[in-house]
C-alpha cells in the first residue's frame, strides 16, 4: 500500500485528536490487542506529544482469550472482575480518556459453549455498571477505532488472494475514516457538521413515535418526552469534544422503554461474543422482546436477551441512510463498528443518558422514571435496507416520511 506508514500516522492523529481529543495533563487508557502494537506505539507517542500525563495500555490476545473460554474453570466466568472494573472506574472518575483499539475475528469463539460466553458478559457487565454509567452520560471521553487482523480480513475478503487481504482491509478502514482526504481532520469536522444538521431537524420535529416498514419489518417505536437526537460529536463533563465511534454516519436517540411494538428483521449479520447471529427477527410487545428467531446463532441471540431484564428492551434508535460511504462500498465487515454505520440500526440494552433533556445529570432511577432502559449490555443490530420506509408521527397523529427507500426524505 502506497504511503502506508504516513497513513497509519495520520490514523493515530485522528484517534488522539478527534477520537478521544487528549488534553494536556490527561491520562489516556488504551485497550488493544497485541497485534496492534505498532499502531498503539504511534498513539502513545502522539498522546504524550499532546500533553498526556500518562498513557496506560491494557493488552489482550485472541489466542489467550480463546484458551480461557475453552479451558478455564466454570467459576471464572461468574466471578466479578472487580480489579479491572475498579481500575477502569477510577480512571474514568478522574477524567481519563478511554481508547479501544479493536481487531476482532468475528468467529473467534465459534464452538464455545454460549453459556460460558453469556456468563462472562453478564458478570463483566454488572461489575462495570458504574463505569458504564459514566460512559453513557458523557462524563468520560471515549472512542473506538479498528485495525485489521488476518482472520478478520479473511472473513471480509474471502475472494481476494490471502496475502492481499489485510492490506485490502487497511485500505477500506482508511477510506471509512476519511484518511484518503487531503485534510482528514477538516473532513471530519465538515462531516460532523452535516450530521449535526440532521439531528437539529429531528430535534425540531419532536416526533412522538417512528413507524418502520420494510420486508419482514413492521415496527412502531415511541420516543420519550424530552428525547434528544445526537450524533457522533459528544461533549464530556469538562466541555471537551470527542467522537465515540470512528467511523460514524448515524444520528440517534433513545426509545421509550415500554413503547416498542411489532416485528423487525435484521438485514446484516451480527457479530456478538465471537459468534455470528444471522437471519434473525425480533418481536416486541409494550417494549419487551417476546420472541426471537435466527437462521444462525439462535442460542447466542437467546443468551444475549437473557443477560438481564434490560436486555429484553431497546436502548437506542439510530438512523443511517443507505446512500452512505460504508453502505455504498458494498463491504460486509462482520463488525458492528462498521456495519452499523452502513444501516439503520437498533440497540438491545441500556440507553444513553445524553439522549434525554437533562439526562446527563440524572440518576439511574430518574432516567428509568423518564422511560429510558438500563442493562448490563448495549448491542447494536442492523435493520436498514433500500426498501425501508420510516414515518415520523407527531403528538396529534399526523405523520410524514423521515426515510423513503432507505434514504432521508428531507
N, C-alpha and C positions, 0 to 999 in steps of 0.2 A: 504494500500500500504506500502510495506516494506521501512523503512527509508525515509518516505515522507518528514519529516522536513529537513533532510540532503539534499535531492534533491532540495527542494524549496530554500534552502540557496544557493546551487550551481547555481540554475537558476538565482537568484538575482545577484550572482557574474558575471555570463555571461552577463546579461543585462548591468551591470555597467562597467565591464572591457572590454568586446568585443563589445557589442552593441553600447553604447554611449561613452565608453572609457573616463570616467570622469577624468579630470586633476585637480591638486592642484589649488585652487583659483577659480575654475569654478562654475558657477551656473548650477544646474540641474532642469529642469522643467519636472514634471511628470503629464501626463493626464491619469486619471484612473477611473474606476468605483468603487463605494463604496464597492462593493462585493469583491474587491481585496485588502482590507485594510491590511490584514496580509502580503501579498506579497510586497505591497508598503512600509510598515514599514521596511521590510528587505532591500529593495532598498535604502531607506533613510539612514539607519544606515551604509550600505556599502559605499554609496556615500560620506558621511561625513568621513568615515574611509580612503577613498582615497584622502581626502583633499578638497572636495567640500566646497565652501564658503556659499552656500545656496541651500537647496532643497525646491522648491516651488511645491506644489501639487494642481492640479485642479481636483476636484472630480465631477463625474457625476453619474446619477442614471437612469436606464432604465424606471422605473415606472414614474418618473417625466418627462422624455423626452416624453413618450407616452401621458401623460396627456397634455403636452404642444401642441403636434401636434393635439390632439383631440379637445382641448377647447380654446387655446389662440386666441386672436383676429387676423384676417387675416393680418393686417398690421405688426404684429410681424415678419412675415416671409419675408417681403420685406424691413425691416428696417435694415440697415447695423450694425453689432455688432462692432462698432468702438472701444469700450472699450476693447474687447477681442483681436481684430486684433492689436490694438496699443500695448497692453501688450506683445503679442507673438512676434511682430516685434521688439520691444525694447529689449526683451530678446535675440533674435537671433542676432541683430546687435551688441550686447555687448558680444557675444561669448558664450552664454549659450548653453548647450546640451539639447535636447528635447527627452524625452522617452514617447512613447504612449503605455499604457497597455490596451489591448482590451479583452473583454469577450462578444462578440456580439451574440445576439439572432438573427438568420437570418430572423425570422418572426416578429421582434419587432414592425414593423409599418404596418403589414398586415391590410388592410381595411382602412387605412388612405388615404384621398384624395391625389393622386400623385402630384397634382398641388401645394399643400402646401409643400410637401417634395422638389419638384423642386425649388420652390421659395426660400426655406431655403438654399438649396445647392448653388443656383446661387448667392444669396445675400452674403452668407458667403464666397464663393469662391472669389468674387470680392473684398470684404473687406480685405481678406488675400493675395492679389496679391503680395505685397512686401515681405511678409513672405515666400510665395511660391517660389518667385524668389531666395531668399537666400537659401532655402532648395534645389531647383532643380539645383543649381550651386555649391553645396558642400561648401557653405560658413559656414554652421552650421552643427554640428554633430547631428544626429537624428536616432532613432531606433523604431521599433515596435515589441513588444512581446505580447503573448496571454496567458490568463488564462481561465479555464473553467467557464461556468455558467450552471445552471441546464437546462434552456431552450435550450441552445446550445448543451449540452450533449444529451438531449432528441432527438434533431433533428439528431445528428450524429449516435447515437446508440439506435434506437427505439426497437431493438430486445433484448437488454440487460435489465435485471431487473432494475427498475427505481433507486433503491438505490445504484446501482453499476455504473451508467453511468458517473457521474462526475469523479470518480476515474479512470474509463476507459479512459476518455478524458485526464486527467492529465498524465496518462501513455503514451498515444500517443504523446502528446506535448513534454514530456521529451525525448522521442525517437527522434523526429524530430530535436531537438536542441542538440542532442548528449550527453545528460546527463547520458546515460547508458554506456558511455565510461569510461575507467579508469581515463583518464585525459581529461575532456571536453574541456578545453582551448587549449591544444595541438591538440586535434582532430579538433577543429575549424580552427586552423592555417593551418593544413595539408589540410583540405577541401578547404579553400580559395586559397591555392597554386594551387590545382587541377583546380579550376575554372579559375584562372589567366592563366594557361597554355592554356586552351581552348580559352580564349579571345585573347591571344597572337597569336594563329594560325589564328583566324579570322581577326585580325588586319593586319596580314601579307598578307592575301589573297586580301584585298581591293576590295571586290565584288562590282559590280555596282548595282546589284539587287538580290533578292531572289524570287524563284518561289515555291509556296506551292501547293501540290497536295494531296488530301485526299477525302473520301466520302463527298460530299456537298461543297468541297473547291477546288477552282482553282483561286489562288490569286498571283499576282506579286507585290512585294514591292521594289521600288527603294530606294537606300541609298544615302544620300547626300555626296558630295565630302568632304573628311576630316572627315568622321564619325569614331567614336571610339567604339569598343566593350568594355563594362565594366562588372564588376562582383560585388559580394557582399561587398567587402572591398573597402571603399572610403577614401579619404584624405580631411580633411577640410582645411580652409584658413590658419590655423596655423600649418599645417603639421601633424596633429594627425589623426590616422586611426579610422574608425567607421564602423559598419555593420548595414545598414538601416533596413534590414528585417531579423528576426530570427524566423523561418528557412529561408535559401536561397539556391537555387540549380541552379540559372539561370546565363546566360551571356546575355547581352542585349545591344541594341544601339537605335538610333533614326532613323526613316524613313524619306525620303524626303516627305514633306507635300503633294505635288501635284503628287506624284509618285506611288500611290496605285491604282491598278485596278483589278477587278474581285470580286468574292464572297467567303466568308469564313463562315463556320458553327461552332458554339460553340460546345464543347464536354463536358462541365460541366456546371452546373447551376451557375449563377452569383448572389451573394447576394449584393444588392445595395439599399441603402436608407431604410433598414429594410424590404425589399421585395425580393422575388426570381424571377429572369428572367431566363427562361429555354427554351431549344429547339429553339434557335434563329439563324438566318442567317443575315449577313450584306453584302450589295453590294456597291462597291466603283467605282467611275469614276474620274480619274485625282485627286485622293486623297480624294475626298469628298464622304461622305456617301449619296447614292441616294435612298436607300430603306432598310428597316428592316422588319423582321417578326419574331414573337416569339409565341411559343405554350403557354407560361405562362409569364405574365408580360409585354405584349406589350405596355401598357400605360407607365410603368416605363422606358422602353427602349426608347420610343419616347421622354419622358421628359428629359432623360439623354442627348440624342444627340441634344436636343433643348436648352440646358443651355446657349450656346453662339455659335458663328460661329466655334470656335476652337473645339468644342465638336463633330463636324461633320468630324473631321480628326483624324489620328492616331499620337501618340506621343512616342510610344515605340514598339520595336520588341524584343521579348525575346525567347531564346532557352533553353529548359529543356528536357533532354532525358526521354523517357518512363521508362527506367530502372534506376530509381532514388528512394531513400528511401521512399519518401512520396507516389509516384505512386505505388510502389510495396507493400505498406501497404494495398492497395485497400480500403482505408478510404476516403469517400467523406465528406469533412469538412464543406461545405457550408460557407466557409470563404476564401476570396481571398488570405490572407497571406499564407495559406497552399495550397489551390488548385492551385494557380499559380505556385507553386514550385513542382507540380506533372505533369506539362503540358506546352508545348509551349504555349505562350500567346502573345496577343497584348494589347495595352492600347489606349483607346479613350482619347483625350485631350492633355495636354501640354507635351513637351519633356524635357528631362534632358539636361541642357546646357553642362554638362561634357561629353556628348556623341559626342562632336564635338571638333576637334583640336582647342585649344584656346577659346573654348566656355565659360569656367568659367569666363573669363574676358570680355566677350562681353555684350553689352547692349541687351535688348529685341529686339530692332529694328535690330540690327546686326544679332542676331540669326535667326530672321524671314527672313532676306535677304539671309541667308545661307541655307534656306529651312526647318528650324525647326518650329514645330507648337507651338502655345501658346493658353491657355484656362484657365477657372476658375476651370477646373476639370482634373483628371487623374484617369481613371478607367480601371483596367486590366480585360480581359476576356479570358477564356481558349479555345484553339483550337487544342491542341495536341492529338494524339492517336497513337496506334501501327500500324496504317495504313497510317500514314503521311510520305510523302517524301518531302524533301526540296532541291532545287538545287541552288547553287551559280553561278551567271552569271557574268563573267568578262567584262571589258570595250570593249574587242574585240569580245564579243559574245560567247566565249567558256563557257561551263558550266560543273560543276562537282557536285556530291552529297555531301551535308552537313549533311543531315539526311536521313536514309533509314529505313523504317518500324518503325519510331518513335524514332530512336536512332542515335547517332553520327556515321557518315560514316568515321571518321578519329580519 
